[in-house]
Amino acid sequence: MQFAEAPLAFLAKDKDGSNKKQVIEEVLAQDPRPAYKKGKADTKEYAVHLFNLNVKFTVEEPSITVTAIETFGD
């Protein structure tokens, strides 16, 4: 699991950022992409809504990279 600089900076500003980072890691470790995408090469950026955040990520087997975190609705 990797985080780009911008998502890490976003979480660092949040008083509960370390807990949110842990939850993000646990959720993304389950690979929430559609089942037919698992185990295949994929360059698409996906997003998942956690807390009040829109967490964007890419998967380059076997690594997941969080590319952006935005407040949901922004």
N, C-alpha and C positions, 0 to 999 in steps of 0.2 A: 504494500500500500504506500503510495506516494502522494504528497500534497504539493501543488505548485505554490509559489511564494505568496500570491494574492490570497488564496484561501487560508493559509497559515496566518497571515497578517490580520485577516478578518476575524479569525477565531481568537487571536491574541488580544483583540480589543474587547471581546465579550467576557464579562465576569464569570460566565459558566462555560467558557470556551474549551477548557480541557475535557470536561464531561461530554460536551457536544462532539468533540473530536473523537472520543472513544466510541460513542454511539454510531457516528458516521462510519468509522472503521469496521465496527461489528456488522452493520447493515450491509455495507458494500462488500464485505468478505463473503456474503451469501450470493453475490452476483445477481442483483435484481433485474438484469436484462431479460428479455423474452427467452424462453427455454430453447427455441430453435437457434439462438445466437451463441449459446454457450459452447465453448470449445472451438469456435471458428474465428478466423481473422475478421476484425471489425474496426473500422475507423470512425464510426459514428459517435457523437457526443450524446450521452444520456443524462437524464436528470431525475432526482427523487426528492419528494417533499418530506422533510423531517423538521419537527418543531415548527417554527415559522420561517424555515430556510428552504431555499431551492438549491440543492447540492448537485452540481454538474460534474460528470466524470467520463473518462474514456477507459477502455479495456484493451490492453495489448497483452494477450496471454503470455505469462501468467500474472502480469502486473495490472493493478488498477491505479489510475491517477485522478485525483480530485483536481479539476481544472478551475472551478469557480464556486463560490458560495455567495448567494444573494439573499437578501430579505425577501420572502415570498410576497409577490405583488409589486415589486419594484420594476 
